[in-house]
Amino acid sequence: MANMEKQVETRRVVRVQAQFLRGFCIQVFRKLGLAEEDACIAADVMVSADLRGIDSHGVARLGFYVDGFRQGVIMPEAKIQEVAESSVTAVIDAGGGLGHPAAYRSMEKAIQKAIGAGIGFVSVRNSNHYGIAGYYAMMALQYDCIGISMSNASVFVVPTHGREAVLGTNPIAVAAPAGEEKPFVLDMATSTVPFGKLELYDRMGKPIPPGWATDTSGVPESDPKRVMENLWNRVGGGLLPLGGAGEELGGHKGYGLALLVDVLSGVLSGACYADLVNPRAADGRRLPSRIGHFFGALRVDAFRPIEDFKRAMDDLQRRLKSAPRAEGQGRIYVHGEKEFEEAERRSCAGIPLNLGVLRNLERIAHEFDVEFKPQ
């Protein structure tokens, strides 16, 4: 009966305008001690995730960040410092602060270097969760640059042939400008699905599909709550790499991509990596996450004229979208297309929030004495 009630509650949604949610998040972050500019950056990244339909990284995450501040994992007055720099590279220490402001400023630096030298790369250490990877890659588009963004993350992914999580979902995002077509925006986890999908399925009371996760012995698991509990308690099991279990369907390739992200985000920057990320004290308390990020920007006209590049990008996309479709399929998409179209819809109709998320936001509003009355 309780499971049925959960399903009914989750299916009911209330649509809330993006601007209201952005303002609400800013107020909460300010109450937590964030500077105005940092609060605005973090709120914009979160609401952008909701607009693009990536609900697992939107305002539903606010409670997670609030807990991080309270537990001393996220520093509200963190000082972002540059610790190394060359003409085309830099290393940034985020000071243990919220990941969004450090990531935003680091991507800005990568873009500035690309504008001046053609390319720019910045690695970040001592950071926290930074939201959707695609947000930062897309920052490069307005400068006619290709943007790259990646981050290591909490330990949720079992390596190929393993039975315990050692890696994060370690997202990769790449954005490239186009002419008349939408920009190409690849934004993907290197696991079969991001951890947030488990949370969504748990809120909906639905079993997860086979091939997403394993139990403590490495056997496929369909209960999202059990998978999450095993991961939080660090007793084994977890999400599978992109491609699934074993090597037959390419699971070792997803595993390799996750490792690549750890090399560039963790090892290169001096951040934590693999199962060193998000350490725990002996009594189980969360300690500073020490997550790492990696950002890149490539100025297109350092390689070829920008208009030629955009025409070719348009042609590439049109060739894909006009290719013969599989039986029963109405359309071939290019990466980013669905999200751009969803953002247009949600900008008008509002962002759909299920009652579970709404109640969590109401609880946060009460705790911080912030008004929460969405129209």
LINSUL-V288223 format. One record per run of one state. SS is the DSSP state (hx for helix, st for strand, lp for the rest). FROM is the first residue (numbers start at 1). TO is the last residue. If there is no record, write none. Layout:
{{SS | FROM | TO} {SS | FROM | TO}}
//
This chain:
{{lp | 1 | 1} {hx | 2 | 11} {lp | 12 | 12} {st | 13 | 16} {lp | 17 | 17} {hx | 18 | 31} {lp | 32 | 35} {hx | 36 | 51} {lp | 52 | 54} {hx | 55 | 57} {lp | 58 | 58} {hx | 59 | 70} {lp | 71 | 80} {st | 81 | 85} {lp | 86 | 88} {st | 89 | 93} {lp | 94 | 98} {hx | 99 | 117} {lp | 118 | 118} {st | 119 | 127} {lp | 128 | 132} {hx | 133 | 138} {lp | 139 | 140} {hx | 141 | 143} {lp | 144 | 144} {st | 145 | 151} {lp | 152 | 154} {st | 155 | 158} {lp | 159 | 163} {st | 164 | 168} {lp | 169 | 171} {st | 172 | 176} {lp | 177 | 183} {st | 184 | 188} {lp | 189 | 190} {st | 191 | 191} {lp | 192 | 194} {hx | 195 | 204} {lp | 205 | 212} {st | 213 | 214} {lp | 215 | 219} {st | 220 | 220} {lp | 221 | 223} {hx | 224 | 233} {lp | 234 | 236} {st | 237 | 241} {lp | 242 | 250} {hx | 251 | 267} {lp | 268 | 273} {hx | 274 | 276} {lp | 277 | 279} {st | 280 | 280} {lp | 281 | 285} {st | 286 | 286} {lp | 287 | 290} {st | 291 | 299} {hx | 300 | 302} {lp | 303 | 305} {hx | 306 | 321} {lp | 322 | 336} {hx | 337 | 349} {lp | 350 | 350} {st | 351 | 354} {hx | 355 | 368} {lp | 369 | 375}}
//
